[in-house]
Amino acid sequence: MAFKPLHDRVLVRRVESEEKTAGGLIIPDSAKEKPSEGEVVAVGDGARKDSGELIEMAVSVGDRILFGKWSGTEITIDGEELLIMKESDILGVMTDKKAAKAA
């Protein structure tokens, strides 16, 4: 894929949600909502202040993120459905509990 987001935009691949509830019930495809969790595929260079100084991105490629239900614009690149959104649409970065305890 040859796509690089500009400025403070991020390219995201949705991560599929669980197909079962916590109680073990299987959720049919017709009842599933689009997941609001994804993996960062590509990032822009960052936004710029009025002075021209670059504000670095807080996320990087490979980060697993949460974003708002209506965030981003759906696009298709090489047959794959992706989202492009501003960094400000990202609610947070998910961390692995095991990795966090080790650090």
PyRosetta script that sets phi, psi and omega in degrees:
from pyrosetta import init, pose_from_sequence

init()
pose = pose_from_sequence("MAFKPLHDRVLVRRVESEEKTAGGLIIPDSAKEKPSEGEVVAVGDGARKDSGELIEMAVSVGDRILFGKWSGTEITIDGEELLIMKESDILGVMTDKKAAKAA")
pose.set_psi(1, 132.0)
pose.set_omega(1, -179.9)
pose.set_phi(2, -115.5)
pose.set_psi(2, 75.7)
pose.set_omega(2, -180.0)
pose.set_phi(3, -139.8)
pose.set_psi(3, 127.3)
pose.set_omega(3, 177.1)
pose.set_phi(4, -125.6)
pose.set_psi(4, 118.7)
pose.set_omega(4, 177.4)
pose.set_phi(5, -64.8)
pose.set_psi(5, 151.0)
pose.set_omega(5, 178.7)
pose.set_phi(6, -98.1)
pose.set_psi(6, 153.4)
pose.set_omega(6, 174.0)
pose.set_phi(7, 53.7)
pose.set_psi(7, -122.9)
pose.set_omega(7, -175.7)
pose.set_phi(8, -102.0)
pose.set_psi(8, 34.7)
pose.set_omega(8, 179.4)
pose.set_phi(9, -99.3)
pose.set_psi(9, 154.9)
pose.set_omega(9, -175.3)
pose.set_phi(10, -133.3)
pose.set_psi(10, 137.8)
pose.set_omega(10, 175.2)
pose.set_phi(11, -98.7)
pose.set_psi(11, 126.9)
pose.set_omega(11, -171.7)
pose.set_phi(12, -127.9)
pose.set_psi(12, 138.7)
pose.set_omega(12, 172.7)
pose.set_phi(13, -103.8)
pose.set_psi(13, 123.8)
pose.set_omega(13, 178.1)
pose.set_phi(14, -62.8)
pose.set_psi(14, 143.8)
pose.set_omega(14, 175.7)
pose.set_phi(15, -104.2)
pose.set_psi(15, 129.4)
pose.set_omega(15, -177.2)
pose.set_phi(16, -62.9)
pose.set_psi(16, 139.5)
pose.set_omega(16, 179.1)
pose.set_phi(17, -81.3)
pose.set_psi(17, 168.5)
pose.set_omega(17, 179.7)
pose.set_phi(18, -62.7)
pose.set_psi(18, 145.2)
pose.set_omega(18, 178.7)
pose.set_phi(19, -93.4)
pose.set_psi(19, -2.0)
pose.set_omega(19, 178.2)
pose.set_phi(20, -127.0)
pose.set_psi(20, 151.5)
pose.set_omega(20, 174.0)
pose.set_phi(21, -81.9)
pose.set_psi(21, 173.2)
pose.set_omega(21, 178.0)
pose.set_phi(22, -61.3)
pose.set_psi(22, -28.4)
pose.set_omega(22, 178.9)
pose.set_phi(23, -83.6)
pose.set_psi(23, -3.0)
pose.set_omega(23, 176.9)
pose.set_phi(24, 97.8)
pose.set_psi(24, 2.7)
pose.set_omega(24, 178.4)
pose.set_phi(25, -76.3)
pose.set_psi(25, 138.6)
pose.set_omega(25, 179.0)
pose.set_phi(26, -85.0)
pose.set_psi(26, 131.3)
pose.set_omega(26, -179.2)
pose.set_phi(27, -94.3)
pose.set_psi(27, 121.7)
pose.set_omega(27, 179.0)
pose.set_phi(28, -71.0)
pose.set_psi(28, 154.5)
pose.set_omega(28, -179.1)
pose.set_phi(29, -54.8)
pose.set_psi(29, -36.7)
pose.set_omega(29, -177.5)
pose.set_phi(30, -66.6)
pose.set_psi(30, -21.9)
pose.set_omega(30, -178.0)
pose.set_phi(31, -98.5)
pose.set_psi(31, -8.1)
pose.set_omega(31, -177.5)
pose.set_phi(32, -76.1)
pose.set_psi(32, 142.4)
pose.set_omega(32, 171.6)
pose.set_phi(33, -94.6)
pose.set_psi(33, 157.5)
pose.set_omega(33, 175.6)
pose.set_phi(34, -65.2)
pose.set_psi(34, 136.5)
pose.set_omega(34, -177.2)
pose.set_phi(35, -66.0)
pose.set_psi(35, 148.7)
pose.set_omega(35, 176.4)
pose.set_phi(36, -108.4)
pose.set_psi(36, 28.8)
pose.set_omega(36, 178.0)
pose.set_phi(37, -124.8)
pose.set_psi(37, 142.1)
pose.set_omega(37, -178.8)
pose.set_phi(38, -156.5)
pose.set_psi(38, 176.2)
pose.set_omega(38, 178.0)
pose.set_phi(39, -116.9)
pose.set_psi(39, 133.3)
pose.set_omega(39, -179.9)
pose.set_phi(40, -72.8)
pose.set_psi(40, 124.4)
pose.set_omega(40, -178.1)
pose.set_phi(41, -98.0)
pose.set_psi(41, -38.5)
pose.set_omega(41, 180.0)
pose.set_phi(42, -155.0)
pose.set_psi(42, 151.5)
pose.set_omega(42, 179.3)
pose.set_phi(43, -131.7)
pose.set_psi(43, 152.2)
pose.set_omega(43, 174.4)
pose.set_phi(44, -79.0)
pose.set_psi(44, -177.1)
pose.set_omega(44, -178.7)
pose.set_phi(45, -76.4)
pose.set_psi(45, -23.7)
pose.set_omega(45, -178.9)
pose.set_phi(46, 122.9)
pose.set_psi(46, 167.5)
pose.set_omega(46, 178.8)
pose.set_phi(47, -81.9)
pose.set_psi(47, 168.8)
pose.set_omega(47, 177.7)
pose.set_phi(48, -122.5)
pose.set_psi(48, 140.1)
pose.set_omega(48, 173.9)
pose.set_phi(49, -72.9)
pose.set_psi(49, 169.0)
pose.set_omega(49, 177.6)
pose.set_phi(50, -59.2)
pose.set_psi(50, -28.2)
pose.set_omega(50, 179.7)
pose.set_phi(51, -77.5)
pose.set_psi(51, -8.5)
pose.set_omega(51, -179.5)
pose.set_phi(52, 96.7)
pose.set_psi(52, -7.9)
pose.set_omega(52, -179.8)
pose.set_phi(53, -68.5)
pose.set_psi(53, 135.6)
pose.set_omega(53, -177.9)
pose.set_phi(54, -78.0)
pose.set_psi(54, 131.9)
pose.set_omega(54, 173.3)
pose.set_phi(55, -99.5)
pose.set_psi(55, 112.0)
pose.set_omega(55, -176.3)
pose.set_phi(56, -65.2)
pose.set_psi(56, 153.5)
pose.set_omega(56, 179.0)
pose.set_phi(57, -73.6)
pose.set_psi(57, 144.1)
pose.set_omega(57, 178.9)
pose.set_phi(58, -87.2)
pose.set_psi(58, -13.4)
pose.set_omega(58, 178.9)
pose.set_phi(59, -114.6)
pose.set_psi(59, 158.6)
pose.set_omega(59, 178.1)
pose.set_phi(60, -137.8)
pose.set_psi(60, 168.1)
pose.set_omega(60, -178.8)
pose.set_phi(61, -57.3)
pose.set_psi(61, 133.9)
pose.set_omega(61, 179.3)
pose.set_phi(62, 97.0)
pose.set_psi(62, -15.5)
pose.set_omega(62, 178.1)
pose.set_phi(63, -64.5)
pose.set_psi(63, 142.0)
pose.set_omega(63, 174.5)
pose.set_phi(64, -98.1)
pose.set_psi(64, 124.3)
pose.set_omega(64, -170.8)
pose.set_phi(65, -125.7)
pose.set_psi(65, 162.8)
pose.set_omega(65, 170.4)
pose.set_phi(66, -114.3)
pose.set_psi(66, 140.9)
pose.set_omega(66, 179.6)
pose.set_phi(67, -140.8)
pose.set_psi(67, 163.2)
pose.set_omega(67, -178.5)
pose.set_phi(68, -64.0)
pose.set_psi(68, 155.0)
pose.set_omega(68, -176.5)
pose.set_phi(69, -56.9)
pose.set_psi(69, -37.8)
pose.set_omega(69, -176.3)
pose.set_phi(70, -104.5)
pose.set_psi(70, 17.4)
pose.set_omega(70, -177.0)
pose.set_phi(71, -75.1)
pose.set_psi(71, 147.6)
pose.set_omega(71, 170.3)
pose.set_phi(72, 79.1)
pose.set_psi(72, 173.0)
pose.set_omega(72, 178.0)
pose.set_phi(73, -120.3)
pose.set_psi(73, 128.0)
pose.set_omega(73, -179.7)
pose.set_phi(74, -76.6)
pose.set_psi(74, 132.1)
pose.set_omega(74, 176.9)
pose.set_phi(75, -135.5)
pose.set_psi(75, 160.5)
pose.set_omega(75, 176.5)
pose.set_phi(76, -119.5)
pose.set_psi(76, 123.9)
pose.set_omega(76, 178.1)
pose.set_phi(77, -127.0)
pose.set_psi(77, 125.0)
pose.set_omega(77, -178.9)
pose.set_phi(78, 52.4)
pose.set_psi(78, 38.5)
pose.set_omega(78, 177.7)
pose.set_phi(79, 78.6)
pose.set_psi(79, 2.6)
pose.set_omega(79, -179.0)
pose.set_phi(80, -108.1)
pose.set_psi(80, 131.9)
pose.set_omega(80, 178.6)
pose.set_phi(81, -81.9)
pose.set_psi(81, 123.7)
pose.set_omega(81, -178.8)
pose.set_phi(82, -130.5)
pose.set_psi(82, 170.6)
pose.set_omega(82, 175.5)
pose.set_phi(83, -119.6)
pose.set_psi(83, 142.1)
pose.set_omega(83, 170.6)
pose.set_phi(84, -118.9)
pose.set_psi(84, 128.4)
pose.set_omega(84, -176.3)
pose.set_phi(85, -145.1)
pose.set_psi(85, 163.2)
pose.set_omega(85, 174.8)
pose.set_phi(86, -76.7)
pose.set_psi(86, 151.9)
pose.set_omega(86, 179.7)
pose.set_phi(87, -59.3)
pose.set_psi(87, -32.2)
pose.set_omega(87, -179.2)
pose.set_phi(88, -67.3)
pose.set_psi(88, -16.1)
pose.set_omega(88, 176.5)
pose.set_phi(89, -78.0)
pose.set_psi(89, -13.1)
pose.set_omega(89, -179.0)
pose.set_phi(90, -81.6)
pose.set_psi(90, 127.1)
pose.set_omega(90, -177.7)
pose.set_phi(91, -83.4)
pose.set_psi(91, -30.8)
pose.set_omega(91, -179.3)
pose.set_phi(92, 177.9)
pose.set_psi(92, 167.3)
pose.set_omega(92, 178.4)
pose.set_phi(93, -107.2)
pose.set_psi(93, 130.2)
pose.set_omega(93, 179.6)
pose.set_phi(94, -85.3)
pose.set_psi(94, 138.2)
pose.set_omega(94, 178.0)
pose.set_phi(95, -116.7)
pose.set_psi(95, 151.9)
pose.set_omega(95, 178.0)
pose.set_phi(96, -76.7)
pose.set_psi(96, 126.8)
pose.set_omega(96, -177.7)
pose.set_phi(97, -60.1)
pose.set_psi(97, -39.7)
pose.set_omega(97, -179.0)
pose.set_phi(98, -65.8)
pose.set_psi(98, -41.7)
pose.set_omega(98, -179.8)
pose.set_phi(99, -68.3)
pose.set_psi(99, -36.3)
pose.set_omega(99, -179.4)
pose.set_phi(100, -66.5)
pose.set_psi(100, -38.1)
pose.set_omega(100, 179.2)
pose.set_phi(101, -68.8)
pose.set_psi(101, -34.5)
pose.set_omega(101, -178.8)
pose.set_phi(102, -71.2)
pose.set_psi(102, -27.7)
pose.set_omega(102, -176.2)
pose.set_phi(103, -78.4)
pose.dump_pdb("model.pdb")
